[in-house]
Every structure is written in structure tokens, then in C-alpha cells.
Amino acid sequence: MSSIEIRVHGVGDHGPLSALGSVGLEPSAQTVKGIESYRKPEIPAHDLALVNWSRTSRGVAGFFWYLAIPFTLLNVVGYMKPAGGRRAWYTSVTRTAGVLATAVLTAWLIVIAETVLEYVPCLADETLLAEALSAWVPAAAVAVAILCRTWLRPERRIPPMLAYVHAAFALLVALVVFVCKPARMERTGWPNNSGYGGDVPGAALGAGTDPRADAMMIFVLGSTLVAVALATALWNSAAAVVTMLVFLVLHATGAILRLGAGWLMAYLEHIGAVADRTSGMAPSAHLLRAADPERNRVLLLDLVPIVACAAVVGFTLAFAIAAVTSQWKETREPARPLAYRLRRFAHLVITALAQVIRRALLWAVAIYTVLAIGIGMVALCTSWSGWPLTIALVLTHTVVAGVLVFIVMRGKVSKAPMILGTVADVAGFWPVRYHPLAGSSYRDEVVGGLREALERRREDAVVLFAHSQGSVLGAWLLANEKVPENLQDDATLVAVEGPSLLPPQENLYLLTCGSPLKSLYRGFFPSYFHDRFFLRASERTAGWFNAWRETDPIATAMPDVVSGQVHDEKIAEVHPGRLRVHSDYWIEEAPTAWIQGQLTPSGGTTP
């Protein structure tokens, strides 16, 4: 019987050699200016295989997967259901939030279409055609996108009924807008957008203002209030925060793209291109968006991005206060360098993220109360033609310009692609079940490939060395090898008996490092990463070694339920000036020595 070590890396667009670990600088008594000396990677004497994987949509979808992030996050919320009761209620609320997100997407596309059609020639006298184009084309685009993802890519396994419901709801939104024409309804006490700006105070909205309702602004506020109610009904602080973040991002993105579309069309008209606002869709023909106000007044929709950003910043501040007040005191080690203490602080915050978010909600309520009072005083006591309007518009246009530059540059001028890519990689673990426009899942494909790699070595002694997200994939394969997909959230289920093509239990070892299994997955997805999950994974192996560092933001020891079956090893930082944090577990002495002990002929049982 031969032996082999199979290494699986974590999230990110890794190269095929990344699982060898990074080389270290050779210590030198004398510094030589201009050069650095490196040593070769430490290659084990036994057979070694490097499994490389990535989220397949990373390169295929291009920039569109950025736009899919809100729906992907909402899909993740659906998997955050509690392990005990209320799971049916939780699922219903999440799916309702998903339908609301589709309605928000459709509404903003209609508003963007109305903005563009104002500059399309030959529509000034074709009101019915303009109405049909502005309402039905965006809704049809959403419906077609949903159905095409479901029908043309069956390997994504999007539930057909989910796709049909969302496609039908997008068309229903168009029907309601087309028939009811909400932008043409007269307002009844609603502060109209034309009342702001110029020399009209925010409280004086009387004569001279447009009598029609600012329908899209009403929809923005109404849908946000409904989202708050749905988030509250989840009764899960982390899921509630993510749900609200989704709708803030949707509204901010819609408003930014609408304003960007307006800028683009105005520029095309200015340079004498096809755009011609005088012969385009008449403002009076709008179905959902109020017409641009006269006399340089402000369209309230243009202030939505800065309001959404203020809400996100407000919660970020609340989260920072909750984190510092609850976790920073645990890092009071004067002998430790500041960089070490900061990494330790990040570790404490992220590994207790659910609790920190819950505490942050109380701070957020206080911060939002102060913001609401400030906004109310500005709106009632000052004129929007003064400094409040100036600051709001400067900030809004700065945000819009930044987003447009980000789109054009594909994020190459910042670290945003790396951050968003990591979020998408983690969220992509979960199959599409709660929103049909969520990013595709890589889990089944990668787990299937990993299963095949292990099946080929079923006669050998195998150590599966899995880092970060790779540890989640490896443990998922071992724990759910014989569990049907529809029963994987059953905490009482024991894996069914039957033949296995993987290496037998006595020849299979698992080594996890930098693993978020307990800190993130057990904390946020208790219905799937429950006690039985960890017990099934440990019972499938002859030994399980788990390495982690207290500077690693996501890694921890494994849960107590398997404390007697998993050897947890805390790895110390050897070089304080060059912290390894979440990297280079591949070349640490403790895990490599453990592997050698299992794969050599004299290797014994696990520690």
C-alpha cells in the first residue's frame, strides 16, 4: 500500500503551486542592499498531489457577478436558518424577501429605462409605445434572464418553481406600473421632489410644486420598510443585517446607475449624437419616476446613494464600537507588538461575529436615532438651496463618479475586486435555492472532483490536507458522503450504511488548517454544521488534526463535541516581524510532522 498527501487550498484565484507554501527569507547576519535571498519550498518525501480549484464563474461572468452579489447574499441568508424550530417560518420570510428584491430590481430598471427613453427620438408623440417600452422591456429582461439561467444551465439546479415565481413577479410589477401609472397620481401630503431646491424651504411645499406623486421615492421608502419588517421577522441578528444590506445596496446601485444613465444620455445629446431629449419620451409619460424638477431643483432619487451609504457607515460605526468595547480589552498584552495585537483583535471579533453583530444592533439604533433627528431638523428648518443640499449633492456625485470609474476600470485601481471576490467565493459555497439570480455555486462541482481524486487512491493511505475554505469542502465531503442533499440540515440524521468508493476509514486522515468550520459555518449556519456533521466527519477518518493561530482571523479549534476525536494544535507565530496569520500552514512543523507520522510505515495512531 502506497501513501499520498492531497492538499486543497482555500478561496481566491490561486496558482497551482500555492499549496507548497511561500518561501522564507534566508536569515543573514549582514544586510546586502538591493538583493534578497530565498530558500526553496519544503517538499515532503512522500507522494504529494495539489488540488487546485476556483469559482468557475470568476472569469466567465466578468463584471456581472459584482451585480449578482446582493442576490447571492440573500441566497446565503436562506441557509442561515436556526437549527431548532421556526425553520419553515424562516424559509418563508427569506423567500418573501427574495421576491421583494426582484421587485426592487425590476422597478429600478423601469426607472433607468424611463431616463434613457427621454433621449430616444420619435417618442414624444408616441406615448403608448414609450409606456410599453419603459415598463415591459425591463421586466421582460429580468424574466428572460431568470428563465435562461434555469433552462439553459440545468447543472446549476435552480428550482424551476423558484424561477417561475420570480419571473412572473417581475412581469406583475410591470403590469401594475403600466396599468396604474403611479407617477401620474396626484400626491396627498407627500413631499414632492420639485419642492426641494431653488429658494423653496423644505417645509414650504405649497404653490408652484408638481402635484404628482414621486412614485419611485415612495416605493424606495416603502420597500425599505418592508425589508426592515422581514429582517426583523427572521429573528436572527446576522441574517437581519445581511438582508438590510442587500436592499440598501440594491437601492443605492439602482440610483447610481440611473444617474449615470442620465449623465451619459445628456453627454450624447451635447455632442450631437443620436440622443435628442426634445423628441424623446415626454416627462408627462413617465410611469414610475417623477420628471426632473425645474429651476435647478433636486430629484430626490439622486440623494438615495448618499442616504444608503450613510446607513451602511452608521452600522459600520456601530459595529466598530461594539467590537472595540467587547473584544479589544482581551488583547492587552504589552509585550506583544501592535501588529500582533491587531491581528489578535481581528481573530476575536470574527470568531465571535454573531455575538458582536447582536451587540452592534443596539448601537446602530442609537446612531440612527441621532441621524434621523439631524435629517429632520435640516428638512424642517433650513432651505435645501443652502449647505445641506450642497453637501448632499457633492457626496452623491462623488459616490456615483467613483462607482462609474470602478465599473470602467473593472476595479483594477483598488483592492475591491479581491474583497468582493472573496465574499463571492465564500457565498458561492451554497447552491441557488432562494433567489434565481444568485451567483452559481461551485460546491457540488468541487466536492465531486475531490471525491473522484480520493476514489482513485482508495487503496492507499491518504492524508487530506485542507486549508481555509478547502477544509469546509473536505469536511463536507466526508460528513455528507452518504447523506441525501435534502436531509443535510437534519441534525439527528446518522449517515446511512452502504458501500463507499473513498479510501476506508482506517486509511483516511484529515488535516485542517486556518479553518472557519467552527467560527463562521457553525456560527452562521447551525442547521448544516451541527454536532452530527462534525461527528460524521470525524468518524469517517482514522485521525483528524486541526491547526490554527490566534492571529488567524477565522481559524479556531474544533467544537467541543469532537474534542476527544480531533487533535487541535495552536500554532505560534515564530517571527513577530513577519506574521503568517492565515497563510503558510503548509510548511509549519507541527502539521507536517503529524502527516509524516501517519504516512510512514512506522506511523502510529493520531495524537
C-alpha positions as CSV (number, residue, x, y, z in Angstrom):
1,M,0.0,0.0,0.0
2,S,1.4,3.4,-1.0
3,S,0.7,6.7,0.7
4,I,-0.1,10.2,-0.6
5,E,-0.8,13.7,0.8
6,I,-3.5,15.7,-1.1
7,R,-3.5,19.4,-0.5
8,V,-6.6,21.6,-1.1
9,H,-6.3,25.4,-0.9
10,G,-8.9,28.0,0.2
11,V,-10.7,30.8,-1.6
12,G,-9.1,33.0,-4.1
13,D,-7.7,32.7,-7.6
14,H,-4.7,30.5,-6.5
15,G,-1.9,29.3,-8.7
16,P,-1.3,25.6,-9.0
17,L,1.8,25.8,-6.7
18,S,0.2,27.9,-3.9
19,A,-0.2,24.8,-1.7
20,L,3.5,24.5,-1.4
21,G,3.6,27.5,0.8
22,S,5.6,30.7,0.3
23,V,9.4,30.6,0.6
24,G,11.0,32.2,3.5
25,L,13.8,34.8,3.6
26,E,17.2,33.3,4.5
27,P,18.5,34.9,7.7
28,S,21.6,36.9,7.1
29,A,24.0,38.5,9.6
30,Q,24.7,41.2,7.1
31,T,22.2,43.0,5.0
32,V,23.1,43.3,1.3
33,K,21.5,46.3,-0.3
34,G,19.4,45.5,-3.4
35,I,19.0,41.8,-3.1
36,E,17.1,39.2,-1.1
37,S,18.0,35.6,-0.5
38,Y,15.3,32.9,-0.6
39,R,15.2,29.2,0.3
40,K,13.4,26.6,-1.7
41,P,9.9,25.4,-0.6
42,E,9.8,22.4,1.7
43,I,8.7,19.4,-0.4
44,P,7.8,16.2,1.6
45,A,9.5,12.9,0.8
46,H,6.1,11.1,0.3
47,D,3.9,11.4,-2.7
48,L,2.1,14.8,-3.0
49,A,-0.9,15.9,-5.0
50,L,-2.0,19.6,-5.3
51,V,-5.7,20.0,-5.9
52,N,-6.5,23.4,-7.5
53,W,-10.0,24.8,-7.7
54,S,-11.7,28.1,-8.2
55,R,-15.2,29.6,-8.6
56,T,-15.8,28.9,-12.2
57,S,-17.9,32.0,-12.8
58,R,-15.0,34.2,-11.7
59,G,-13.8,34.6,-15.3
60,V,-16.9,33.7,-17.2
61,A,-19.4,36.1,-15.8
62,G,-17.0,39.1,-15.8
63,F,-18.4,42.2,-14.2
64,F,-21.9,40.7,-13.9
65,W,-21.0,38.7,-10.8
66,Y,-20.5,42.0,-9.0
67,L,-24.1,42.9,-9.7
68,A,-25.2,39.4,-8.6
69,I,-23.6,39.8,-5.1
70,P,-26.8,41.2,-3.4
71,F,-28.9,38.3,-4.7
72,T,-26.1,35.9,-3.7
73,L,-26.1,37.2,-0.2
74,L,-29.8,36.9,0.0
75,N,-29.4,33.3,-1.1
76,V,-26.9,32.8,1.8
77,V,-29.4,34.3,4.2
78,G,-31.8,31.4,3.4
79,Y,-29.2,28.9,4.7
80,M,-28.8,30.8,8.0
81,K,-32.0,29.3,9.4
82,P,-31.9,28.1,13.0
83,A,-31.2,24.5,13.9
84,G,-34.3,24.1,16.1
85,G,-37.8,25.3,15.4
86,R,-39.1,28.2,13.2
87,R,-37.3,26.8,10.1
88,A,-40.4,26.8,8.0
89,W,-41.2,30.3,9.1
90,Y,-37.7,31.4,8.4
91,T,-37.7,29.9,4.9
92,S,-41.0,31.6,4.1
93,V,-39.7,35.0,5.2
94,T,-36.5,34.6,3.3
95,R,-38.3,33.7,0.1
96,T,-40.6,36.7,0.5
97,A,-37.5,38.9,0.8
98,G,-36.2,37.3,-2.4
99,V,-39.4,38.2,-4.2
100,L,-39.2,41.8,-2.9
101,A,-35.6,42.0,-4.2
102,T,-36.8,41.0,-7.6
103,A,-39.5,43.7,-7.4
104,V,-36.8,46.3,-6.4
105,L,-34.6,45.3,-9.3
106,T,-37.5,45.5,-11.8
107,A,-38.6,48.9,-10.5
108,W,-35.1,50.4,-10.8
109,L,-34.7,49.0,-14.4
110,I,-38.0,50.7,-15.3
111,V,-36.8,54.0,-13.9
112,I,-33.5,53.7,-15.8
113,A,-35.4,52.9,-18.9
114,E,-37.5,56.0,-18.5
115,T,-34.4,58.0,-18.1
116,V,-32.9,56.7,-21.3
117,L,-36.1,56.9,-23.3
118,E,-36.3,60.6,-22.6
119,Y,-33.5,61.0,-25.2
120,V,-34.7,58.4,-27.7
121,P,-36.0,60.3,-30.8
122,C,-39.6,59.8,-32.2
123,L,-41.2,59.0,-28.8
124,A,-42.5,62.5,-28.0
125,D,-45.8,61.8,-29.7
126,E,-45.8,58.0,-29.1
127,T,-46.9,57.9,-25.5
128,L,-48.3,54.4,-25.6
129,L,-45.2,53.0,-27.2
130,A,-43.0,54.8,-24.7
131,E,-45.0,53.5,-21.8
132,A,-44.8,49.9,-23.1
133,L,-41.1,50.1,-23.7
134,S,-40.3,51.6,-20.3
135,A,-42.4,49.1,-18.4
136,W,-42.3,45.8,-20.3
137,V,-38.8,45.7,-21.7
138,P,-37.0,45.9,-18.3
139,A,-39.4,43.4,-16.7
140,A,-39.1,41.0,-19.7
141,A,-35.3,41.3,-19.5
142,V,-35.4,40.2,-15.8
143,A,-37.8,37.3,-16.6
144,V,-35.8,36.1,-19.5
145,A,-32.5,36.3,-17.5
146,I,-34.1,34.2,-14.8
147,L,-35.6,31.6,-17.1
148,C,-32.5,31.3,-19.2
149,R,-30.3,30.6,-16.2
150,T,-32.7,27.9,-15.2
151,W,-33.4,26.2,-18.6
152,L,-30.0,26.7,-20.4
153,R,-27.8,25.7,-17.4
154,P,-29.5,22.8,-15.8
155,E,-26.3,21.9,-13.9
156,R,-26.9,24.9,-11.7
157,R,-30.0,23.0,-10.4
158,I,-32.1,26.2,-9.8
159,P,-35.5,25.0,-8.7
160,P,-37.9,25.6,-11.6
161,M,-40.7,26.8,-9.4
162,L,-38.5,29.4,-7.8
163,A,-37.6,30.7,-11.3
164,Y,-41.2,30.8,-12.4
165,V,-42.4,32.7,-9.3
166,H,-39.7,35.4,-9.7
167,A,-40.2,35.7,-13.4
168,A,-43.9,36.1,-13.0
169,F,-43.5,38.6,-10.2
170,A,-41.2,40.8,-12.4
171,L,-43.9,40.8,-15.1
172,L,-46.5,41.6,-12.4
173,V,-44.5,44.6,-11.4
174,A,-44.5,45.8,-15.0
175,L,-48.3,45.2,-15.3
176,V,-49.1,47.2,-12.1
177,V,-46.8,50.1,-13.2
178,F,-48.3,50.0,-16.8
179,V,-51.9,50.0,-15.7
180,C,-51.8,52.1,-12.6
181,K,-49.2,54.7,-13.8
182,P,-48.2,55.6,-10.2
183,A,-46.1,58.6,-11.3
184,R,-49.2,60.3,-12.6
185,M,-51.1,60.1,-9.4
186,E,-51.6,63.3,-7.5
187,R,-49.9,63.4,-4.2
188,T,-51.8,63.8,-1.0
189,G,-49.5,65.3,1.5
190,W,-46.4,63.7,0.1
191,P,-43.3,66.0,-0.1
192,N,-42.8,66.2,-3.8
193,N,-39.3,66.3,-5.3
194,S,-39.9,69.6,-7.0
195,G,-40.4,71.3,-3.7
196,Y,-36.7,71.0,-2.8
197,G,-34.0,73.3,-4.1
198,G,-34.1,76.8,-5.5
199,D,-35.5,79.2,-2.9
200,V,-38.2,76.9,-1.6
201,P,-37.7,75.8,2.0
202,G,-38.1,72.1,2.7
203,A,-41.2,72.7,4.9
204,A,-42.9,75.0,2.4
205,L,-44.2,72.8,-0.3
206,G,-47.2,74.7,-1.5
207,A,-47.9,76.6,-4.7
208,G,-45.7,76.1,-7.7
209,T,-44.8,72.4,-7.0
210,D,-45.6,69.5,-9.2
211,P,-48.9,68.0,-8.0
212,R,-47.9,64.4,-9.0
213,A,-46.5,61.9,-6.5
214,D,-42.8,61.0,-6.6
215,A,-43.8,57.3,-7.0
216,M,-40.3,55.8,-7.2
217,M,-39.3,57.6,-4.0
218,I,-42.4,56.3,-2.3
219,F,-41.5,52.8,-3.5
220,V,-37.9,53.1,-2.2
221,L,-39.2,54.1,1.3
222,G,-42.0,51.5,1.3
223,S,-39.8,48.6,0.1
224,T,-37.2,49.5,2.7
225,L,-39.7,49.5,5.5
226,V,-41.0,46.1,4.3
227,A,-37.4,44.8,4.2
228,V,-36.9,46.0,7.8
229,A,-40.0,44.1,8.8
230,L,-38.9,41.0,7.0
231,A,-35.4,41.3,8.5
232,T,-36.9,41.6,12.0
233,A,-39.2,38.6,11.4
234,L,-36.1,36.4,10.8
235,W,-35.2,36.9,14.4
236,N,-31.6,36.4,13.6
237,S,-29.3,39.4,14.0
238,A,-26.7,38.3,11.4
239,A,-29.4,37.4,8.8
240,A,-31.2,40.6,9.5
241,V,-28.1,42.7,8.9
242,V,-27.3,41.0,5.7
243,T,-30.9,41.3,4.5
244,M,-30.9,45.0,5.1
245,L,-27.5,45.4,3.5
246,V,-28.9,43.7,0.4
247,F,-31.7,46.2,0.0
248,L,-29.5,49.2,0.7
249,V,-27.1,48.0,-2.0
250,L,-29.9,47.4,-4.4
251,H,-31.4,50.9,-4.0
252,A,-28.0,52.6,-4.0
253,T,-26.9,50.7,-7.1
254,G,-30.2,51.4,-8.9
255,A,-30.0,55.2,-8.1
256,I,-26.3,55.3,-9.1
257,L,-26.9,53.6,-12.5
258,R,-30.0,55.8,-13.1
259,L,-27.9,58.9,-12.5
260,G,-25.1,57.5,-14.6
261,A,-27.5,56.8,-17.4
262,G,-28.8,60.3,-17.3
263,W,-25.3,61.7,-17.5
264,L,-24.4,59.5,-20.4
265,M,-27.5,60.4,-22.4
266,A,-27.1,64.1,-21.7
267,Y,-23.5,63.9,-22.9
268,L,-24.6,62.1,-26.1
269,E,-27.1,64.9,-26.7
270,H,-24.5,67.5,-26.0
271,I,-22.1,66.1,-28.6
272,G,-24.8,65.8,-31.2
273,A,-25.2,62.0,-31.1
274,V,-28.5,60.2,-31.7
275,A,-29.8,61.3,-28.3
276,D,-32.4,64.1,-28.5
277,R,-34.4,65.0,-25.4
278,T,-36.8,67.3,-27.2
279,S,-38.2,64.4,-29.3
280,G,-37.8,61.7,-26.7
281,M,-40.3,60.3,-24.2
282,A,-42.2,63.1,-22.6
283,P,-41.7,63.6,-18.9
284,S,-45.5,63.5,-18.5
285,A,-45.5,60.0,-19.9
286,H,-43.4,58.6,-17.0
287,L,-45.0,55.7,-15.2
288,L,-42.8,55.4,-12.1
289,R,-40.3,58.2,-11.9
290,A,-41.1,61.9,-11.3
291,A,-39.9,64.2,-14.0
292,D,-36.7,66.2,-13.4
293,P,-37.7,69.3,-11.4
294,E,-37.4,72.7,-13.0
295,R,-35.3,75.7,-11.9
296,N,-32.3,73.5,-10.9
297,R,-34.2,71.8,-8.1
298,V,-33.4,68.4,-6.8
299,L,-34.7,65.0,-7.8
300,L,-34.9,63.1,-4.5
301,L,-33.9,59.8,-6.2
302,D,-30.4,61.4,-6.8
303,L,-30.0,61.5,-3.0
304,V,-30.7,57.8,-2.4
305,P,-27.0,56.7,-2.8
306,I,-25.7,59.0,-0.1
307,V,-28.6,58.0,2.2
308,A,-27.8,54.3,1.7
309,C,-24.1,54.9,2.2
310,A,-24.9,56.8,5.4
311,A,-26.9,53.9,6.6
312,V,-24.0,51.5,5.9
313,V,-21.5,53.8,7.5
314,G,-23.8,54.2,10.5
315,F,-23.9,50.4,11.1
316,T,-20.2,50.1,10.4
317,L,-19.6,52.7,13.2
318,A,-21.9,50.8,15.5
319,F,-20.1,47.5,14.7
320,A,-16.8,49.1,15.4
321,I,-17.9,50.4,18.7
322,A,-19.4,47.0,19.7
323,A,-16.2,45.2,18.6
324,V,-13.8,47.6,20.4
325,T,-15.8,47.7,23.6
326,S,-16.2,44.0,23.8
327,Q,-13.0,42.5,22.4
328,W,-10.1,44.9,22.4
329,K,-9.6,44.5,26.2
330,E,-8.7,40.9,25.5
331,T,-5.6,41.9,23.6
332,R,-3.9,43.8,26.5
333,E,-0.5,42.1,26.2
334,P,2.1,44.9,26.5
335,A,4.9,42.6,25.5
336,R,3.2,41.9,22.1
337,P,3.8,44.1,19.1
338,L,0.9,46.3,18.0
339,A,0.6,44.3,14.7
340,Y,0.2,41.1,16.7
341,R,-2.4,42.7,18.9
342,L,-4.4,44.0,16.0
343,R,-4.4,40.5,14.3
344,R,-5.4,39.0,17.6
345,F,-8.3,41.6,17.9
346,A,-9.5,40.7,14.4
347,H,-9.4,37.0,15.4
348,L,-11.5,37.7,18.5
349,V,-14.1,39.8,16.6
350,I,-14.6,37.5,13.6
351,T,-14.7,34.3,15.6
352,A,-17.4,35.9,17.8
353,L,-19.0,37.7,14.9
354,A,-22.6,36.6,15.6
355,Q,-22.5,38.0,19.1
356,V,-20.7,41.2,18.1
357,I,-23.4,41.9,15.4
358,R,-26.1,41.4,18.0
359,R,-24.5,44.0,20.3
360,A,-23.9,46.3,17.3
361,L,-27.7,46.5,16.7
362,L,-28.2,48.4,19.9
363,W,-25.5,50.9,19.0
364,A,-27.0,51.2,15.5
365,V,-30.4,52.1,16.9
366,A,-28.8,55.0,18.9
367,I,-26.8,56.2,15.9
368,Y,-29.8,56.1,13.5
369,T,-31.9,58.0,16.0
370,V,-29.3,60.8,16.1
371,L,-29.1,60.8,12.3
372,A,-32.9,60.9,12.0
373,I,-33.1,63.9,14.3
374,G,-30.4,65.7,12.4
375,I,-32.1,65.0,9.0
376,G,-35.4,66.1,10.3
377,M,-34.1,69.4,11.6
378,V,-32.4,70.1,8.3
379,A,-35.5,69.2,6.3
380,L,-37.9,71.3,8.5
381,C,-35.7,74.3,9.5
382,T,-33.5,75.1,6.5
383,S,-33.7,75.6,2.8
384,W,-32.4,72.8,0.5
385,S,-30.8,75.5,-1.5
386,G,-28.1,76.0,1.2
387,W,-25.3,74.0,2.6
388,P,-27.3,70.8,3.3
389,L,-28.2,70.4,-0.4
390,T,-24.7,71.3,-1.4
391,I,-23.0,68.7,0.8
392,A,-25.6,66.0,-0.2
393,L,-25.1,66.6,-3.9
394,V,-21.3,66.8,-3.7
395,L,-21.2,63.5,-1.8
396,T,-23.8,61.8,-4.0
397,H,-22.0,62.8,-7.2
398,T,-18.6,61.7,-5.7
399,V,-20.1,58.3,-5.0
400,V,-21.6,58.0,-8.4
401,A,-18.4,59.1,-10.1
402,G,-16.4,56.6,-8.0
403,V,-18.7,53.7,-8.9
404,L,-18.6,54.6,-12.6
405,V,-14.8,54.7,-12.5
406,F,-14.8,51.3,-10.7
407,I,-17.0,49.9,-13.5
408,V,-14.9,51.2,-16.3
409,M,-11.6,50.1,-14.7
410,R,-13.1,46.7,-13.6
411,G,-11.9,47.6,-10.1
412,K,-8.2,47.5,-11.0
413,V,-7.5,50.7,-9.1
414,S,-8.3,49.2,-5.7
415,K,-8.5,46.1,-3.6
416,A,-12.2,45.9,-4.0
417,P,-12.1,43.0,-6.6
418,M,-10.1,40.9,-4.1
419,I,-12.6,41.7,-1.3
420,L,-15.7,41.2,-3.4
421,G,-14.1,38.1,-4.9
422,T,-13.5,36.6,-1.5
423,V,-17.1,37.4,-0.5
424,A,-18.4,35.7,-3.7
425,D,-16.1,32.7,-3.2
426,V,-17.4,32.1,0.3
427,A,-21.1,32.8,-0.6
428,G,-20.8,30.6,-3.7
429,F,-20.5,27.6,-1.4
430,W,-24.3,27.5,-1.2
431,P,-26.4,26.3,-4.1
432,V,-29.0,28.6,-5.6
433,R,-32.2,27.9,-3.7
434,Y,-33.6,31.3,-2.5
435,H,-33.0,33.7,-5.4
436,P,-32.6,32.6,-9.1
437,L,-30.2,35.5,-9.9
438,A,-27.7,34.5,-7.1
439,G,-24.2,33.6,-8.2
440,S,-23.6,30.0,-9.2
441,S,-22.4,27.6,-6.6
442,Y,-19.1,25.8,-7.0
443,R,-19.7,23.4,-4.1
444,D,-21.1,20.3,-5.9
445,E,-18.6,20.6,-8.7
446,V,-15.5,20.9,-6.5
447,V,-16.7,18.3,-3.9
448,G,-17.4,16.0,-6.8
449,G,-13.9,16.5,-8.2
450,L,-12.4,16.0,-4.8
451,R,-14.4,12.8,-4.3
452,E,-13.0,11.4,-7.6
453,A,-9.5,12.3,-6.6
454,L,-9.9,10.3,-3.4
455,E,-11.6,7.4,-5.2
456,R,-8.5,7.0,-7.4
457,R,-6.4,6.4,-4.3
458,R,-8.9,4.3,-2.3
459,E,-6.2,1.5,-1.9
460,D,-3.7,3.9,-0.4
461,A,-3.1,5.7,2.9
462,V,-4.3,9.3,2.2
463,V,-4.0,12.5,4.2
464,L,-6.3,15.2,3.0
465,F,-4.6,18.5,4.0
466,A,-7.2,21.2,3.5
467,H,-6.7,25.0,4.2
468,S,-9.4,27.6,4.9
469,Q,-12.4,27.1,2.6
470,G,-10.8,23.9,1.4
471,S,-11.3,22.5,4.9
472,V,-15.0,23.2,4.6
473,L,-15.2,21.4,1.2
474,G,-13.2,18.4,2.6
475,A,-15.2,18.1,5.8
476,W,-18.5,18.4,3.8
477,L,-17.4,15.6,1.5
478,L,-16.6,13.3,4.4
479,A,-19.6,14.2,6.6
480,N,-22.2,14.1,3.9
481,E,-20.9,11.3,1.7
482,K,-23.9,9.1,2.4
483,V,-26.5,11.8,3.4
484,P,-29.1,12.9,0.7
485,E,-28.9,16.6,-0.1
486,N,-32.5,17.2,1.1
487,L,-31.6,15.8,4.5
488,Q,-28.3,17.5,5.2
489,D,-29.9,20.0,7.5
490,D,-31.3,17.2,9.8
491,A,-29.2,17.4,13.0
492,T,-30.5,14.0,14.1
493,L,-29.7,12.1,11.0
494,V,-26.9,9.5,11.0
495,A,-25.3,8.7,7.7
496,V,-26.9,5.7,6.0
497,E,-25.0,2.5,5.7
498,G,-23.7,1.5,2.3
499,P,-20.6,1.0,0.1
500,S,-18.2,3.8,-0.3
501,L,-15.6,4.3,-3.1
502,L,-13.5,6.6,-0.9
503,P,-10.5,5.2,1.0
504,P,-11.6,3.1,4.0
505,Q,-11.8,4.8,7.4
506,E,-8.6,3.3,8.7
507,N,-6.6,4.6,5.7
508,L,-8.0,8.2,5.5
509,Y,-6.8,11.1,7.6
510,L,-7.9,14.7,7.6
511,L,-5.8,17.7,8.4
512,T,-7.5,21.1,8.5
513,C,-5.8,24.5,9.0
514,G,-7.0,28.0,9.1
515,S,-10.5,26.5,9.2
516,P,-13.7,28.6,9.5
517,L,-15.7,25.4,10.3
518,K,-16.5,26.5,13.8
519,S,-16.1,30.3,13.7
520,L,-18.2,31.0,10.7
521,Y,-20.0,28.0,9.4
522,R,-21.1,26.6,12.7
523,G,-21.9,30.1,14.0
524,F,-23.9,31.3,11.0
525,F,-25.3,28.0,9.5
526,P,-26.2,25.9,12.5
527,S,-28.8,23.8,10.5
528,Y,-26.0,22.3,8.4
529,F,-22.8,22.5,10.6
530,H,-24.4,20.9,13.7
531,D,-23.0,18.3,16.1
532,R,-23.8,15.4,13.9
533,F,-22.0,17.0,11.0
534,F,-18.7,17.1,12.9
535,L,-19.2,13.7,14.4
536,R,-19.8,12.2,10.9
537,A,-16.7,13.8,9.6
538,S,-14.5,12.7,12.4
539,E,-15.9,9.1,12.4
540,R,-15.1,8.8,8.7
541,T,-11.3,9.3,9.3
542,A,-8.6,7.4,11.2
543,G,-7.4,10.8,12.6
544,W,-8.2,14.5,12.4
545,F,-5.5,17.1,13.1
546,N,-6.6,20.8,13.2
547,A,-4.0,23.6,13.2
548,W,-4.9,27.3,13.9
549,R,-3.3,30.5,15.1
550,E,-4.6,33.2,17.4
551,T,-3.6,35.8,14.8
552,D,-5.6,34.0,12.1
553,P,-8.9,35.9,11.7
554,I,-11.2,32.9,11.1
555,A,-9.4,29.8,12.5
556,T,-10.3,28.2,15.8
557,A,-10.2,24.8,17.5
558,M,-13.0,22.4,16.5
559,P,-16.2,22.2,18.5
560,D,-16.3,20.5,21.9
561,V,-18.4,17.7,20.5
562,V,-15.4,16.3,18.8
563,S,-12.7,17.4,21.2
564,G,-11.8,13.9,22.1
565,Q,-11.5,12.9,18.4
566,V,-9.7,15.9,16.9
567,H,-6.2,16.9,17.8
568,D,-6.3,20.7,18.0
569,E,-2.9,22.4,17.7
570,K,-2.4,26.2,18.2
571,I,0.5,27.3,16.1
572,A,2.6,30.1,17.5
573,E,4.0,32.9,15.4
574,V,7.7,32.3,15.2
575,H,8.8,35.6,13.6
576,P,6.9,38.6,15.2
577,G,8.0,40.9,12.4
578,R,6.6,38.6,9.7
579,L,3.3,37.3,10.9
580,R,2.0,34.4,8.9
581,V,-1.6,34.9,10.1
582,H,-3.8,32.9,7.7
583,S,-1.0,31.6,5.5
584,D,1.8,29.0,5.3
585,Y,0.3,26.3,7.4
586,W,1.7,24.0,4.7
587,I,5.3,24.5,6.0
588,E,4.6,24.6,9.8
589,E,6.5,21.9,11.7
590,A,3.5,20.5,13.7
591,P,1.2,19.6,10.9
592,T,3.9,18.3,8.6
593,A,5.3,16.1,11.4
594,W,1.8,14.7,12.0
595,I,1.4,13.9,8.3
596,Q,4.8,12.2,8.3
597,G,3.7,10.1,11.3
598,Q,0.6,8.9,9.5
599,L,2.2,8.1,6.1
600,T,5.4,6.4,7.1
601,P,5.4,2.7,7.8
602,S,6.2,3.2,11.5
603,G,3.5,5.9,11.8
604,G,1.2,5.3,14.7
605,T,-2.3,6.4,15.7
606,T,-3.2,10.0,16.0
607,P,-2.0,12.0,19.0
